[in-house]
Amino acid sequence: MQKKGFTLIELLAVVVILAVVATIAGTLIINIIDDSKKAAYKTGVLGLMHSFDNLINVNGEALSEIDVTSSSLPLENNTFTSGTLTYDTETRLVTANYVTDGIYCAYGERKNLIIVKGSCDLIDDKRASNIEVVSNSVSIYEGDSYNLLEGVSLKSIGGVTLDSNITYISSPAFNKDVVGTYEITYETTYMDTVYTATRTIVVNYKTYNIIYYLDNGTVSGNPATYTSITETFTINNPTKEGYVFTGWSETALGSERINPLTITVGSTGNKTYYAHYAELNTALNNVRYVKDCINGSSTNIYNLWLEIEAIYDGENIALGKAVIGTTPAYSGYNYNVITDGDKVNIATGARSSSTGLQCVIVDLEASYNLEEIGIWHYADGRTFYSNTTYVSSNNTDWVVVKNTKEAETSTGKVISAYQASDVNFDNQYVYVKNQIVKGDFSSATGWSSSTSGWTSSSMPLDNTLEGTVTSGALYISDTSSTVSYWNSQPTPFVAGHVYYLRANIKTTSITTGGITFTLKQYITSTTIETIANYSEVTVTNAWNLKSGVFTPSYSTGYLSLGVALANIAKGYIKEVMMVDLTSTFGSGNEPSKEWCDTNLTFYLTTGFSKINQ
């Protein structure tokens, strides 16, 4: 019987079957081997995490993150090449952050630890996509601070922000202070790959605000904003009924006056301007006649006039006008020289040797709303007595516009429609309310005395100090060991208001102990608030300003002047002035003592006074 063998087809089928079985078996074997390696790798990572846990919980290490290659993790055969472990102090869980040995990568918490084959760099959250720019176009204003890296980061494919040193260049070079368009190029290298992005930044002209404080005035047409390229422009001046505008200042209490106020092209910054006014002196309205009277001088009986001006629309309309004078004139001088424009030459001035009050009158030939009247007497430092200036519309009804007793100077005396008659500082003024009177001690009237020390006889006025002290100075002198004198004047205090108080002090004789002047608010014998003590222990022989700012607790009482002497002492006090700063400038806006020392000057007026702000 003949044996039959396998056919070729059968053999091929067997080979195919064996191949398939081998393939399946090989794949299974490879997977088993791979799973075994992954499991071994996972065991190694878990051991690594356990070691880190021990460092913290057993050894007490204060760690929140550690590199897997650290020698602090004493693992045998540590083949890990990169990655970190972190510890959450709240959950007390350790997390693996892309721990790799170059073959496998592990990440996640211990219970959910994920092991993948391959480099951690291939995981989406670790693979960079590009530099992400949140906004590709940014608009800012000149001068504004701007961080060029704001909103710029390197993102992974998975959207995770990757640590990378991003740099930038711009053309032209970026300058936040220069208006223009800037193209910014960002660049970084991550895992040997270069990533780039671009952004456009536009720097615009900044708009600045202009704020106006008009003090109840009105104005139109003034801009509320401007830029550095706005063409030069002039601010319109406001108007206020009954007042004339005198200028702008940049602070509420600023002494400067800007008029006209111009903002030039290229200016920057927000602006705040305060309007200032001077009250119109209606006494200079409808004036045809100007009269000036004097009654001799501190030098002799002569009455002398050099010039009288009347200013209207910037012009001296008194020039060349007829002058009527009290007769007889001295040595034939013609009173009409008083309007010839010469304010200096006494040889052509008008003088009279007659005793008693004499006056000269200028007829302007028509009625005007005058801006200013100027009077020049002989200016050698003498004082003309009973010097009074009047105005009239009909040469019958006269209004006093100036009544002074002061040394003559080359600047003359000025009566302004803008209330400049007693105080003149570029015609800029504010109201000062509640200034006390009799601070000049031109008489002792109004000052009561609690001891015999402060009386007009034992505390006489001294008009001889330093040649001429026209306001007078109260002085005291005593040779006993210690003497105290007090003098008081009823004063309308307002509790809680801020007051400024000042006086001029002079000592001329001190042996020991010195002299102390005290200014205080006297309510009763047991209720006294000391405002300030002004002490001098050396002879000054000069007037020294002493001042202070205080807030009284009572609304009644007296302003008291007190002096304490030790052994032989002689001292003087004059020009006592008190100003209610709260009423004058408003609550919360009261100026400092230093500002008051510079800007509030003693004047011999009553009621309201005008001074420069």
LUMFIRO-777632 format. One record per residue (C-alpha): residue number from 0; residue in three letters; z, y, x. Coordinates in steps of 0.02 Angstrom, whole numbers. Layout:
N
{NUM, Ala, {Z, Y, X}}
...
//
This chain:
613
{0, Met, {0, 0, 0}}
{1, Gln, {-46, 164, 73}}
{2, Lys, {95, 298, 86}}
{3, Lys, {54, 467, 17}}
{4, Gly, {117, 628, 111}}
{5, Phe, {150, 813, 57}}
{6, Thr, {3, 915, 24}}
{7, Leu, {-22, 1080, 112}}
{8, Ile, {17, 1174, -48}}
{9, Glu, {178, 1080, -69}}
{10, Leu, {228, 1118, 109}}
{11, Leu, {188, 1301, 85}}
{12, Ala, {292, 1303, -74}}
{13, Val, {438, 1226, 17}}
{14, Val, {421, 1354, 156}}
{15, Val, {417, 1496, 29}}
{16, Ile, {569, 1427, -59}}
{17, Leu, {661, 1408, 104}}
{18, Ala, {612, 1586, 152}}
{19, Val, {674, 1656, -13}}
{20, Val, {835, 1559, 5}}
{21, Ala, {853, 1620, 182}}
{22, Thr, {818, 1799, 129}}
{23, Ile, {943, 1792, -10}}
{24, Ala, {1068, 1707, 99}}
{25, Gly, {1037, 1833, 239}}
{26, Thr, {1057, 1982, 123}}
{27, Leu, {1215, 1909, 53}}
{28, Ile, {1278, 1874, 225}}
{29, Ile, {1232, 2050, 284}}
{30, Asn, {1317, 2128, 132}}
{31, Ile, {1468, 2021, 160}}
{32, Ile, {1472, 2074, 340}}
{33, Asp, {1444, 2258, 291}}
{34, Asp, {1578, 2250, 158}}
{35, Ser, {1692, 2172, 284}}
{36, Lys, {1658, 2312, 407}}
{37, Lys, {1680, 2444, 272}}
{38, Ala, {1842, 2364, 221}}
{39, Ala, {1898, 2360, 400}}
{40, Tyr, {1847, 2544, 420}}
{41, Lys, {1940, 2588, 261}}
{42, Thr, {2093, 2497, 326}}
{43, Gly, {2079, 2597, 485}}
{44, Val, {2067, 2762, 390}}
{45, Leu, {2213, 2713, 279}}
{46, Gly, {2312, 2675, 435}}
{47, Leu, {2262, 2843, 503}}
{48, Met, {2322, 2926, 342}}
{49, His, {2483, 2826, 346}}
{50, Ser, {2513, 2881, 525}}
{51, Phe, {2489, 3063, 473}}
{52, Asp, {2607, 3036, 327}}
{53, Asn, {2738, 2968, 446}}
{54, Leu, {2721, 3119, 559}}
{55, Ile, {2766, 3231, 413}}
{56, Asn, {2892, 3131, 312}}
{57, Val, {2973, 3026, 447}}
{58, Asn, {2962, 3135, 600}}
{59, Gly, {2981, 3298, 503}}
{60, Glu, {2822, 3376, 573}}
{61, Ala, {2771, 3537, 482}}
{62, Leu, {2585, 3497, 471}}
{63, Ser, {2460, 3535, 335}}
{64, Glu, {2304, 3478, 430}}
{65, Ile, {2265, 3375, 585}}
{66, Asp, {2109, 3324, 677}}
{67, Val, {2082, 3135, 676}}
{68, Thr, {2056, 3136, 864}}
{69, Ser, {2229, 3208, 892}}
{70, Ser, {2342, 3112, 1009}}
{71, Ser, {2480, 3136, 881}}
{72, Leu, {2401, 2994, 781}}
{73, Pro, {2446, 2842, 893}}
{74, Leu, {2317, 2718, 829}}
{75, Glu, {2255, 2573, 935}}
{76, Asn, {2067, 2574, 964}}
{77, Asn, {2048, 2745, 885}}
{78, Thr, {1860, 2760, 869}}
{79, Phe, {1855, 2907, 750}}
{80, Thr, {1745, 3046, 816}}
{81, Ser, {1770, 3188, 692}}
{82, Gly, {1853, 3238, 530}}
{83, Thr, {2023, 3301, 473}}
{84, Leu, {2170, 3246, 369}}
{85, Thr, {2260, 3369, 255}}
{86, Tyr, {2430, 3358, 173}}
{87, Asp, {2469, 3438, 3}}
{88, Thr, {2652, 3493, 4}}
{89, Glu, {2660, 3495, -187}}
{90, Thr, {2581, 3325, -225}}
{91, Arg, {2632, 3251, -56}}
{92, Leu, {2460, 3170, -45}}
{93, Val, {2356, 3148, 111}}
{94, Thr, {2169, 3177, 97}}
{95, Ala, {2034, 3122, 218}}
{96, Asn, {1903, 3252, 249}}
{97, Tyr, {1742, 3174, 310}}
{98, Val, {1822, 3057, 436}}
{99, Thr, {1687, 2967, 535}}
{100, Asp, {1662, 2850, 681}}
{101, Gly, {1476, 2887, 682}}
{102, Ile, {1439, 2734, 573}}
{103, Tyr, {1546, 2756, 419}}
{104, Cys, {1614, 2909, 331}}
{105, Ala, {1773, 2919, 229}}
{106, Tyr, {1833, 3056, 112}}
{107, Gly, {1955, 3073, -31}}
{108, Glu, {2137, 3034, -68}}
{109, Arg, {2219, 2869, -19}}
{110, Lys, {2202, 2788, -191}}
{111, Asn, {2025, 2849, -213}}
{112, Leu, {1962, 2838, -37}}
{113, Ile, {1773, 2829, -30}}
{114, Ile, {1684, 2742, 115}}
{115, Val, {1498, 2766, 140}}
{116, Lys, {1388, 2703, 277}}
{117, Gly, {1308, 2835, 383}}
{118, Ser, {1357, 3001, 460}}
{119, Cys, {1462, 3121, 357}}
{120, Asp, {1329, 3251, 396}}
{121, Leu, {1213, 3162, 276}}
{122, Ile, {1327, 3187, 128}}
{123, Asp, {1264, 3326, 14}}
{124, Asp, {1422, 3429, 28}}
{125, Lys, {1401, 3433, 215}}
{126, Arg, {1215, 3459, 226}}
{127, Ala, {1166, 3643, 234}}
{128, Ser, {1031, 3710, 120}}
{129, Asn, {1017, 3895, 169}}
{130, Ile, {1112, 4058, 187}}
{131, Glu, {1152, 4116, 11}}
{132, Val, {1148, 4304, -26}}
{133, Val, {1233, 4342, -191}}
{134, Ser, {1133, 4502, -215}}
{135, Asn, {967, 4527, -128}}
{136, Ser, {968, 4713, -167}}
{137, Val, {1119, 4827, -150}}
{138, Ser, {1132, 5012, -190}}
{139, Ile, {1275, 5117, -116}}
{140, Tyr, {1311, 5302, -87}}
{141, Glu, {1317, 5392, 79}}
{142, Gly, {1485, 5379, 161}}
{143, Asp, {1542, 5232, 57}}
{144, Ser, {1615, 5088, 156}}
{145, Tyr, {1513, 4928, 143}}
{146, Asn, {1537, 4756, 222}}
{147, Leu, {1367, 4688, 267}}
{148, Leu, {1433, 4509, 257}}
{149, Glu, {1500, 4534, 81}}
{150, Gly, {1425, 4403, -34}}
{151, Val, {1340, 4310, 110}}
{152, Ser, {1381, 4127, 150}}
{153, Leu, {1302, 3963, 210}}
{154, Lys, {1292, 3843, 64}}
{155, Ser, {1273, 3653, 67}}
{156, Ile, {1156, 3555, -45}}
{157, Gly, {1307, 3517, -151}}
{158, Gly, {1351, 3702, -166}}
{159, Val, {1498, 3698, -46}}
{160, Thr, {1526, 3847, 69}}
{161, Leu, {1510, 3788, 249}}
{162, Asp, {1599, 3865, 396}}
{163, Ser, {1473, 3952, 504}}
{164, Asn, {1460, 4108, 610}}
{165, Ile, {1331, 4213, 517}}
{166, Thr, {1259, 4362, 610}}
{167, Tyr, {1146, 4500, 551}}
{168, Ile, {1022, 4628, 615}}
{169, Ser, {944, 4774, 522}}
{170, Ser, {793, 4883, 549}}
{171, Pro, {823, 5026, 558}}
{172, Ala, {1003, 5005, 616}}
{173, Phe, {1116, 5014, 463}}
{174, Asn, {1214, 5178, 444}}
{175, Lys, {1316, 5202, 286}}
{176, Asp, {1317, 5391, 314}}
{177, Val, {1127, 5408, 322}}
{178, Val, {1022, 5398, 165}}
{179, Gly, {882, 5270, 177}}
{180, Thr, {825, 5091, 145}}
{181, Tyr, {886, 4955, 263}}
{182, Glu, {819, 4777, 279}}
{183, Ile, {958, 4660, 335}}
{184, Thr, {915, 4490, 412}}
{185, Tyr, {1053, 4358, 417}}
{186, Glu, {1048, 4209, 534}}
{187, Thr, {1156, 4059, 580}}
{188, Thr, {1138, 3891, 666}}
{189, Tyr, {1218, 3740, 585}}
{190, Met, {1202, 3564, 653}}
{191, Asp, {1058, 3616, 765}}
{192, Thr, {963, 3694, 619}}
{193, Val, {929, 3882, 604}}
{194, Tyr, {950, 3961, 432}}
{195, Thr, {898, 4139, 383}}
{196, Ala, {902, 4256, 234}}
{197, Thr, {862, 4440, 198}}
{198, Arg, {939, 4579, 96}}
{199, Thr, {888, 4759, 55}}
{200, Ile, {1024, 4894, 56}}
{201, Val, {983, 5066, -12}}
{202, Val, {1099, 5210, 38}}
{203, Asn, {1085, 5349, -92}}
{204, Tyr, {1142, 5529, -89}}
{205, Lys, {1321, 5536, -151}}
{206, Thr, {1361, 5644, -301}}
{207, Tyr, {1515, 5754, -278}}
{208, Asn, {1616, 5833, -418}}
{209, Ile, {1659, 6017, -437}}
{210, Ile, {1816, 6059, -538}}
{211, Tyr, {1852, 6237, -595}}
{212, Tyr, {2022, 6306, -649}}
{213, Leu, {1979, 6467, -741}}
{214, Asp, {2154, 6526, -792}}
{215, Asn, {2096, 6563, -971}}
{216, Gly, {1936, 6643, -910}}
{217, Thr, {1762, 6593, -964}}
{218, Val, {1601, 6559, -869}}
{219, Ser, {1437, 6469, -899}}
{220, Gly, {1300, 6395, -794}}
{221, Asn, {1407, 6322, -655}}
{222, Pro, {1363, 6144, -602}}
{223, Ala, {1491, 6004, -616}}
{224, Thr, {1413, 5901, -476}}
{225, Tyr, {1306, 5919, -320}}
{226, Thr, {1238, 5815, -176}}
{227, Ser, {1216, 5849, 9}}
{228, Ile, {1032, 5891, -20}}
{229, Thr, {1064, 6011, -164}}
{230, Glu, {990, 6178, -116}}
{231, Thr, {1115, 6315, -73}}
{232, Phe, {1184, 6393, -232}}
{233, Thr, {1313, 6524, -281}}
{234, Ile, {1448, 6491, -410}}
{235, Asn, {1448, 6609, -559}}
{236, Asn, {1606, 6714, -574}}
{237, Pro, {1711, 6699, -732}}
{238, Thr, {1768, 6840, -845}}
{239, Lys, {1937, 6867, -927}}
{240, Glu, {1974, 7000, -1054}}
{241, Gly, {2085, 7137, -985}}
{242, Tyr, {2062, 7077, -805}}
{243, Val, {1939, 7090, -664}}
{244, Phe, {1891, 6935, -565}}
{245, Thr, {1947, 6947, -383}}
{246, Gly, {1891, 6783, -307}}
{247, Trp, {1909, 6595, -292}}
{248, Ser, {2033, 6495, -190}}
{249, Glu, {2031, 6310, -147}}
{250, Thr, {2216, 6285, -185}}
{251, Ala, {2322, 6348, -330}}
{252, Leu, {2432, 6453, -217}}
{253, Gly, {2302, 6491, -86}}
{254, Ser, {2302, 6669, -20}}
{255, Glu, {2117, 6667, 24}}
{256, Arg, {1992, 6744, -97}}
{257, Ile, {1811, 6688, -91}}
{258, Asn, {1687, 6802, -176}}
{259, Pro, {1547, 6764, -185}}
{260, Leu, {1574, 6577, -178}}
{261, Thr, {1424, 6485, -105}}
{262, Ile, {1399, 6299, -77}}
{263, Thr, {1270, 6273, 59}}
{264, Val, {1146, 6132, 75}}
{265, Gly, {1220, 5992, 178}}
{266, Ser, {1395, 6014, 107}}
{267, Thr, {1492, 5859, 58}}
{268, Gly, {1653, 5814, -31}}
{269, Asn, {1729, 5848, -201}}
{270, Lys, {1772, 6031, -230}}
{271, Thr, {1912, 6113, -329}}
{272, Tyr, {1914, 6300, -357}}
{273, Tyr, {2044, 6414, -438}}
{274, Ala, {1994, 6580, -515}}
{275, His, {2102, 6734, -482}}
{276, Tyr, {2105, 6900, -573}}
{277, Ala, {2187, 7070, -565}}
{278, Glu, {2243, 7153, -724}}
{279, Leu, {2143, 7306, -770}}
{280, Asn, {2239, 7470, -762}}
{281, Thr, {2181, 7552, -922}}
{282, Ala, {2266, 7713, -867}}
{283, Leu, {2111, 7746, -761}}
{284, Asn, {1998, 7737, -913}}
{285, Asn, {1924, 7896, -985}}
{286, Val, {1982, 8005, -839}}
{287, Arg, {1913, 8179, -807}}
{288, Tyr, {2058, 8262, -715}}
{289, Val, {2159, 8197, -568}}
{290, Lys, {2322, 8287, -521}}
{291, Asp, {2433, 8258, -370}}
{292, Cys, {2603, 8342, -348}}
{293, Ile, {2724, 8355, -201}}
{294, Asn, {2880, 8456, -159}}
{295, Gly, {2890, 8479, 28}}
{296, Ser, {2916, 8342, 157}}
{297, Ser, {3043, 8263, 271}}
{298, Thr, {2976, 8377, 410}}
{299, Asn, {2962, 8548, 327}}
{300, Ile, {2931, 8635, 161}}
{301, Tyr, {2743, 8630, 176}}
{302, Asn, {2638, 8542, 45}}
{303, Leu, {2479, 8477, 125}}
{304, Trp, {2327, 8387, 54}}
{305, Leu, {2180, 8322, 155}}
{306, Glu, {2075, 8231, 26}}
{307, Ile, {2068, 8162, -151}}
{308, Glu, {1940, 8029, -198}}
{309, Ala, {1891, 7960, -368}}
{310, Ile, {1785, 7803, -358}}
{311, Tyr, {1664, 7756, -496}}
{312, Asp, {1530, 7622, -475}}
{313, Gly, {1571, 7618, -290}}
{314, Glu, {1540, 7804, -265}}
{315, Asn, {1662, 7948, -235}}
{316, Ile, {1624, 8059, -384}}
{317, Ala, {1759, 8185, -333}}
{318, Leu, {1657, 8237, -181}}
{319, Gly, {1617, 8423, -193}}
{320, Lys, {1705, 8446, -360}}
{321, Ala, {1809, 8601, -395}}
{322, Val, {1997, 8594, -358}}
{323, Ile, {2128, 8697, -449}}
{324, Gly, {2284, 8727, -344}}
{325, Thr, {2457, 8798, -367}}
{326, Thr, {2463, 8972, -292}}
{327, Pro, {2489, 9049, -174}}
{328, Ala, {2386, 8945, -51}}
{329, Tyr, {2443, 8949, 129}}
{330, Ser, {2351, 9068, 247}}
{331, Gly, {2202, 9079, 136}}
{332, Tyr, {2151, 8897, 143}}
{333, Asn, {2033, 8849, 1}}
{334, Tyr, {2092, 8702, -103}}
{335, Asn, {1912, 8644, -122}}
{336, Val, {1924, 8565, 52}}
{337, Ile, {2022, 8427, -38}}
{338, Thr, {1855, 8359, -98}}
{339, Asp, {1749, 8389, 58}}
{340, Gly, {1757, 8208, 119}}
{341, Asp, {1866, 8246, 273}}
{342, Lys, {2022, 8137, 270}}
{343, Val, {2079, 8174, 448}}
{344, Asn, {2063, 8357, 500}}
{345, Ile, {2219, 8455, 453}}
{346, Ala, {2135, 8615, 511}}
{347, Thr, {2025, 8609, 356}}
{348, Gly, {2159, 8538, 243}}
{349, Ala, {2241, 8633, 102}}
{350, Arg, {2423, 8683, 125}}
{351, Ser, {2550, 8790, 39}}
{352, Ser, {2712, 8861, 110}}
{353, Ser, {2789, 8898, -57}}
{354, Thr, {2946, 8801, -98}}
{355, Gly, {2962, 8695, -254}}
{356, Leu, {2846, 8573, -339}}
{357, Gln, {2661, 8610, -316}}
{358, Cys, {2508, 8519, -383}}
{359, Val, {2320, 8514, -358}}
{360, Ile, {2197, 8462, -493}}
{361, Val, {2020, 8394, -469}}
{362, Asp, {1899, 8417, -614}}
{363, Leu, {1772, 8274, -614}}
{364, Glu, {1668, 8372, -743}}
{365, Ala, {1650, 8217, -853}}
{366, Ser, {1756, 8069, -908}}
{367, Tyr, {1744, 7904, -813}}
{368, Asn, {1824, 7733, -813}}
{369, Leu, {1877, 7747, -632}}
{370, Glu, {1891, 7602, -513}}
{371, Glu, {2007, 7687, -389}}
{372, Ile, {2092, 7849, -342}}
{373, Gly, {2134, 7888, -160}}
{374, Ile, {2257, 8021, -102}}
{375, Trp, {2272, 8081, 79}}
{376, His, {2414, 8196, 134}}
{377, Tyr, {2451, 8247, 311}}
{378, Ala, {2475, 8078, 397}}
{379, Asp, {2601, 8105, 537}}
{380, Gly, {2729, 7982, 469}}
{381, Arg, {2821, 8112, 365}}
{382, Thr, {2874, 8078, 187}}
{383, Phe, {2821, 8198, 49}}
{384, Tyr, {2952, 8219, -86}}
{385, Ser, {2923, 8199, -273}}
{386, Asn, {2748, 8135, -240}}
{387, Thr, {2672, 8094, -410}}
{388, Thr, {2491, 8066, -461}}
{389, Tyr, {2429, 8093, -639}}
{390, Val, {2266, 8073, -736}}
{391, Ser, {2206, 8156, -895}}
{392, Ser, {2054, 8166, -1007}}
{393, Asn, {2088, 8344, -1068}}
{394, Asn, {2195, 8432, -936}}
{395, Thr, {2339, 8431, -1061}}
{396, Asp, {2399, 8253, -1089}}
{397, Trp, {2445, 8177, -921}}
{398, Val, {2482, 7995, -876}}
{399, Val, {2578, 7949, -717}}
{400, Val, {2482, 7821, -613}}
{401, Lys, {2583, 7831, -453}}
{402, Asn, {2757, 7888, -411}}
{403, Thr, {2804, 7854, -231}}
{404, Lys, {2911, 7910, -88}}
{405, Glu, {2845, 7835, 71}}
{406, Ala, {2789, 7880, 246}}
{407, Glu, {2612, 7946, 255}}
{408, Thr, {2483, 7845, 351}}
{409, Ser, {2299, 7866, 388}}
{410, Thr, {2256, 7740, 252}}
{411, Gly, {2319, 7859, 118}}
{412, Lys, {2386, 7807, -51}}
{413, Val, {2276, 7707, -169}}
{414, Ile, {2285, 7693, -357}}
{415, Ser, {2171, 7553, -416}}
{416, Ala, {2106, 7502, -586}}
{417, Tyr, {2155, 7328, -529}}
{418, Gln, {2343, 7364, -518}}
{419, Ala, {2344, 7399, -332}}
{420, Ser, {2452, 7553, -342}}
{421, Asp, {2612, 7481, -270}}
{422, Val, {2549, 7325, -183}}
{423, Asn, {2385, 7305, -93}}
{424, Phe, {2322, 7144, -16}}
{425, Asp, {2134, 7142, -39}}
{426, Asn, {2168, 7178, -223}}
{427, Gln, {2229, 7000, -255}}
{428, Tyr, {2387, 6979, -358}}
{429, Val, {2491, 6866, -469}}
{430, Tyr, {2635, 6909, -583}}
{431, Val, {2810, 6891, -515}}
{432, Lys, {2935, 6882, -658}}
{433, Asn, {3120, 6922, -661}}
{434, Gln, {3133, 7011, -496}}
{435, Ile, {3303, 7095, -487}}
{436, Val, {3316, 7283, -465}}
{437, Lys, {3433, 7393, -365}}
{438, Gly, {3411, 7276, -218}}
{439, Asp, {3363, 7427, -115}}
{440, Phe, {3536, 7508, -137}}
{441, Ser, {3458, 7677, -167}}
{442, Ser, {3617, 7697, -269}}
{443, Ala, {3770, 7593, -306}}
{444, Thr, {3741, 7609, -493}}
{445, Gly, {3737, 7442, -582}}
{446, Trp, {3836, 7352, -450}}
{447, Ser, {4014, 7318, -504}}
{448, Ser, {4151, 7294, -376}}
{449, Ser, {4291, 7167, -375}}
{450, Thr, {4378, 7249, -228}}
{451, Ser, {4383, 7424, -160}}
{452, Gly, {4268, 7371, -20}}
{453, Trp, {4107, 7386, -119}}
{454, Thr, {4102, 7563, -180}}
{455, Ser, {3984, 7705, -149}}
{456, Ser, {4117, 7787, -41}}
{457, Ser, {4187, 7646, 63}}
{458, Met, {4019, 7555, 60}}
{459, Pro, {3904, 7704, 86}}
{460, Leu, {3717, 7703, 96}}
{461, Asp, {3653, 7718, 273}}
{462, Asn, {3483, 7802, 285}}
{463, Thr, {3490, 7830, 472}}
{464, Leu, {3464, 7655, 538}}
{465, Glu, {3312, 7643, 650}}
{466, Gly, {3263, 7822, 610}}
{467, Thr, {3212, 7801, 429}}
{468, Val, {3268, 7675, 302}}
{469, Thr, {3209, 7755, 142}}
{470, Ser, {3272, 7615, 33}}
{471, Gly, {3448, 7628, 100}}
{472, Ala, {3560, 7492, 167}}
{473, Leu, {3734, 7445, 109}}
{474, Tyr, {3853, 7421, 255}}
{475, Ile, {4031, 7367, 287}}
{476, Ser, {4149, 7391, 434}}
{477, Asp, {4327, 7333, 456}}
{478, Thr, {4453, 7310, 595}}
{479, Ser, {4574, 7193, 510}}
{480, Ser, {4579, 7009, 551}}
{481, Thr, {4490, 6940, 398}}
{482, Val, {4427, 7037, 248}}
{483, Ser, {4318, 6980, 104}}
{484, Tyr, {4222, 7099, -8}}
{485, Trp, {4121, 7055, -163}}
{486, Asn, {3998, 7146, -270}}
{487, Ser, {3909, 7079, -423}}
{488, Gln, {3765, 7120, -537}}
{489, Pro, {3735, 7036, -707}}
{490, Thr, {3581, 6927, -685}}
{491, Pro, {3478, 6832, -816}}
{492, Phe, {3480, 6659, -738}}
{493, Val, {3393, 6514, -825}}
{494, Ala, {3479, 6348, -794}}
{495, Gly, {3361, 6223, -712}}
{496, His, {3236, 6354, -653}}
{497, Val, {3195, 6368, -469}}
{498, Tyr, {3237, 6538, -393}}
{499, Tyr, {3193, 6618, -228}}
{500, Leu, {3324, 6735, -154}}
{501, Arg, {3308, 6843, -1}}
{502, Ala, {3394, 6987, 88}}
{503, Asn, {3383, 7077, 253}}
{504, Ile, {3538, 7067, 362}}
{505, Lys, {3585, 7170, 515}}
{506, Thr, {3740, 7165, 625}}
{507, Thr, {3780, 7307, 744}}
{508, Ser, {3958, 7272, 798}}
{509, Ile, {4046, 7105, 818}}
{510, Thr, {4198, 7068, 925}}
{511, Thr, {4252, 6893, 878}}
{512, Gly, {4223, 6775, 735}}
{513, Gly, {4064, 6854, 673}}
{514, Ile, {4011, 6911, 501}}
{515, Thr, {3954, 6808, 352}}
{516, Phe, {3855, 6872, 204}}
{517, Thr, {3860, 6759, 51}}
{518, Leu, {3746, 6763, -100}}
{519, Lys, {3809, 6664, -247}}
{520, Gln, {3803, 6643, -435}}
{521, Tyr, {3972, 6696, -502}}
{522, Ile, {4017, 6627, -674}}
{523, Thr, {4206, 6637, -678}}
{524, Ser, {4342, 6640, -547}}
{525, Thr, {4340, 6450, -546}}
{526, Thr, {4153, 6422, -574}}
{527, Ile, {4051, 6485, -428}}
{528, Glu, {3891, 6414, -358}}
{529, Thr, {3858, 6466, -179}}
{530, Ile, {3674, 6499, -155}}
{531, Ala, {3670, 6534, 30}}
{532, Asn, {3782, 6586, 173}}
{533, Tyr, {3702, 6696, 303}}
{534, Ser, {3808, 6701, 461}}
{535, Glu, {3789, 6806, 616}}
{536, Val, {3905, 6782, 764}}
{537, Thr, {3809, 6893, 884}}
{538, Val, {3753, 7073, 876}}
{539, Thr, {3571, 7076, 824}}
{540, Asn, {3539, 7263, 803}}
{541, Ala, {3385, 7211, 706}}
{542, Trp, {3346, 7165, 528}}
{543, Asn, {3335, 6978, 499}}
{544, Leu, {3262, 6902, 342}}
{545, Lys, {3378, 6776, 261}}
{546, Ser, {3313, 6675, 113}}
{547, Gly, {3337, 6519, 12}}
{548, Val, {3276, 6424, -141}}
{549, Phe, {3403, 6364, -269}}
{550, Thr, {3416, 6296, -446}}
{551, Pro, {3565, 6363, -547}}
{552, Ser, {3662, 6253, -668}}
{553, Tyr, {3712, 6398, -780}}
{554, Ser, {3613, 6527, -878}}
{555, Thr, {3744, 6664, -869}}
{556, Gly, {3838, 6748, -731}}
{557, Tyr, {3817, 6873, -591}}
{558, Leu, {3723, 6878, -429}}
{559, Ser, {3861, 6914, -305}}
{560, Leu, {3853, 6985, -131}}
{561, Gly, {4001, 6940, -23}}
{562, Val, {4045, 6975, 156}}
{563, Ala, {4183, 6901, 264}}
{564, Leu, {4231, 6989, 424}}
{565, Ala, {4332, 6928, 572}}
{566, Asn, {4415, 7062, 679}}
{567, Ile, {4300, 7207, 717}}
{568, Ala, {4131, 7187, 635}}
{569, Lys, {3999, 7297, 558}}
{570, Gly, {3851, 7234, 459}}
{571, Tyr, {3717, 7292, 340}}
{572, Ile, {3623, 7214, 196}}
{573, Lys, {3470, 7282, 105}}
{574, Glu, {3318, 7230, 5}}
{575, Val, {3399, 7094, -98}}
{576, Met, {3267, 7011, -205}}
{577, Met, {3270, 6864, -323}}
{578, Val, {3115, 6788, -406}}
{579, Asp, {3111, 6658, -545}}
{580, Leu, {2980, 6541, -468}}
{581, Thr, {2974, 6427, -620}}
{582, Ser, {2929, 6570, -738}}
{583, Thr, {2806, 6640, -614}}
{584, Phe, {2711, 6486, -556}}
{585, Gly, {2753, 6355, -687}}
{586, Ser, {2868, 6206, -685}}
{587, Gly, {2822, 6084, -548}}
{588, Asn, {2713, 6214, -458}}
{589, Glu, {2852, 6315, -377}}
{590, Pro, {2804, 6360, -197}}
{591, Ser, {2912, 6322, -46}}
{592, Lys, {3036, 6441, 35}}
{593, Glu, {2918, 6457, 184}}
{594, Trp, {2774, 6510, 71}}
{595, Cys, {2887, 6636, -17}}
{596, Asp, {2947, 6706, 149}}
{597, Thr, {2767, 6744, 196}}
{598, Asn, {2694, 6798, 29}}
{599, Leu, {2833, 6872, -78}}
{600, Thr, {2875, 7045, -13}}
{601, Phe, {3015, 7160, -71}}
{602, Tyr, {2959, 7303, -183}}
{603, Leu, {3057, 7442, -265}}
{604, Thr, {2980, 7419, -437}}
{605, Thr, {3068, 7368, -597}}
{606, Gly, {3016, 7241, -727}}
{607, Phe, {2856, 7154, -676}}
{608, Ser, {2791, 7171, -499}}
{609, Lys, {2624, 7125, -426}}
{610, Ile, {2607, 7040, -260}}
{611, Asn, {2475, 6943, -167}}
{612, Gln, {2470, 6758, -200}}
//
